[in-house]
Amino acid sequence: MASTLPAIGKDLARAVAALRFAAPVTHVYNPLEYAWSPHAEYLRRYGTGRKKTLWLGMNPGPFGMAQTGIPFGDVDAVRRFLGIEGKVGKPPVEHPRRPILGFACPRGEVSGRRLWGFIEQRFGTASAFFADNFVANYCPLVFMDASGRNITPDKLPAAERAPLFAACDRALARMLELFAPDTIVAVGQFAAARARAVAGDGAHIRCLPHPSPASPLANRGWAEAAARVLDAEAPAR
């Protein structure tokens, strides 16, 4: 099995495209299909070489990776900090309240703005960050109900989670084999749990609070809280 990021992404996109989800899920977006062009540019530009640290999110946000194809892909952050812009298509069935506008999307993603803003403040430039780091999402799919409300993967029924997690676990395992990181920085408890399930209990995993505005902690000095986690002395292993 080819161990390149594009191959991992393409294989994951095909695997999850074959899955089916029942109510309350009414719409599923797969940006690895319709936003592959900017995603591939992200992989080409920043995904080469060994990475000491893999930053792992949960799944795309409706105004982030769903629009740009980039993990935590707030349009302004992707365009300005990462220097990426590209053609984005449409999912086969689009929710009228969650249209895909690509880089023309006027609404930002708070989580992405916070994460990439923190990275810029800490590392200065994208090239300095990606020299030893890479950011990925565990699951590539966006799930919505009839109202357009976001449904996170952990809220799916067990029978639907099992094949989804199996496909995502395989992709993550291949990515860990490719990068051989010393540390996984999990963005939120869900990502930490999946990283531990795939990498094992001996893996060095640091868990950041999730930067979502739905989290009260994230709205009270998220960058400072994230810095404390990253700067804490590593526990003895």
N, C-alpha and C positions, 0 to 999 in steps of 0.2 A: 504494500500500500504506500503510495507516494507520500512523503513527509514534507510537503511544502504548504505554506499557509493558503494559497489559492486552492490547492487540492483538498485541504481539510475543509475549507469554506464551501466549496462546490459539493463535496460529498455530504456535508451536514445539510445544506440547502435541499438536496434531493431527498435525504432521509426524512426530514420533517415535512416536506411537501406531500409525502404519501400518507401522513397522519390525518385523522378526522376528529373533530371535536363537536360535542353536542351542546345544547342549551345549558347554561345561559350564553355560551359563546356563539355569536352569530357571524363575526368577521375575524379573519386571521390574515395578518400582513406578514410577508416574508421579504424584508429588504435585501436579503442576500440574493434574491432573484431580480426584483425591479430596480434596486439601487446598487447593482453589482459594479457599475462603472466607477463611482467614487470609492466604493469599498475596496475594489481592486487597486486603485491608486494609493489608498491608505496602506494596504499590505505591501505594495511595491516600494513605497517611499520609506516606510517606517518599520516593516516587519522582517528585515533581513538580519542575519547574524544571531549569536546567542544573546539571550536577555537574562540579566541577573534577577529581575523582578517582573512578574506577570500581575497586572492589575485586572481583576475580574469583576464584572458587573453581572446583573441578573438577566435582563432582557431589554430590548429597545423600548424607549419611551415614544409616545405618539408624536412628540414635537422634536425628537432628537434623532436617533438612528433610523426611526421610521421614515424620516424626511431626507436624511443625508447619507444613510448607509454606513455611518461612522459611529462606533460605540460612544455613548453619551454625547451624541452629535448635534449639540446646539448649533444652529446655522452660523451665527456670528463667530463662535469659537472655532468651528471647523474652517471657515473661510479665512479668518484673521490669524489664528495661532497655528493651525496645521497647514494652512496654505493650499487647501483642497477645495475644489468646486467641480461638479460634473453633472452629466445628464442623469436624471432620475425618471423612471417610468411610473407605471401605476400597478397596484395589485389587481388581480383579476376581478375581485368584487370589492368596491370601495364603499366605505361607510359615508353617508352624506354629511355627517357631522365631523368626520375625521379625514378630510381630503388630503391626498398626498400632493404637495406643491413643490417638493424638492427644496432647492436653495432659494426659492421665492417665498417660502413659508414665512409669514410675518411674525409668528409667535415663537418665542425662544423656549428652550428647555432649561428650567431652573437647575436640575441636577447636573446637566452637562456644563452649564455656565459655572457652577460652583466647582465641579471637579477639574475642568480644564483651567479655570482661573487659579485654583490652588496649585496645580502643576506648573503653570507659568510663573507664579510667584516664587515657587520653590526652586525651579530649575532654570528659569530665565527664557530658554528657547526650546522649541520642539526638538531640534537636533540634539541638544544636550540631554533632554529627557529620554528620547528614544534610543540613545546610545546604549543604554542598559535596561530599558523598560519597554513594556508593550501593554496596551489596554485592549481587552476583549470582553465580549459578553458571553455568558454561559449558554443562553438560549437565544436564537435569532428571531423568534416569532413575537408578534404583538397580538394580543387577544382582546377582543372587545365584545360587549353585550349589545343588545338592541338599541340602548340609549347612547352608545359610544363610550361608555365607561370602560376604563382599562381594567383588565383582569390579569393578575400576575400568575406566573406558572405554578406557584405553590398553592394557589386557590383552585386549581383544576382537580377533578375527581381522580382518585388513585388509579383507576383503570386507564385514564388518559395521560396521567403523569408518567406512568411506568415506561411506555415506549418512547415518550418524548425525552425523559431523562436518560434513557439508555443511549439514544442517538447523541445527545449533548455530552454525556459522559465520555463516549468514544472520541468525540472531537476534542474535548478538553485533554484527554489522555494523550492524544497525538500531539497536541500543542505543547504539553509539558515535556514530552519526549523530544520534540524539536528544539525547544528553547532551553531545557534543563535549568530552570530558574532556581536560585537559592531561596527565594521568598515569593509567596503569593500574597498580594494585597487584595483582600476581598472587600468589595464595596457593599456592605450590608451583611446581615446574618445568613440570608439565603445563599449568597455566593460563597460564604465561608463554609457552610454545610456541604455544598456540592464540591468545593475544592477539597475538603477533608475526605469526602467519600471517594473521590477519584485518586487523590495524591497519597492518602493514608494518614494515619495519626502522627507519623513522624515528620510530616511536612511542616515547614516553617510558614505559618499563616498568620498574617496580621489582619484584623477585621476593623475597617473604618465604619463609623456610623454612616447610614445611607444619607446622601445629600438631598433627598426628596423634600419638597416643602410640606409634604404630608407628615413629616417627622418633626415634632416640637424641638428636639435637640438640634436638628439641622438648621432651624430658624434662629438659634441662639449661639452663634459663633461656631459654625460647622468647621471652618478652616482651622481654627485653633484646636478643636477636638481632634481633627484628623492629624494635625501635626503632633499632638501629644502621643497618639498611637504609633506613628512612624518613628518618633524620636525616643520612645521608651526602650530601655535596655532589653535586649533579647533574652528570654528565659533560658536557663540551662537545659540542654537536651541530652 
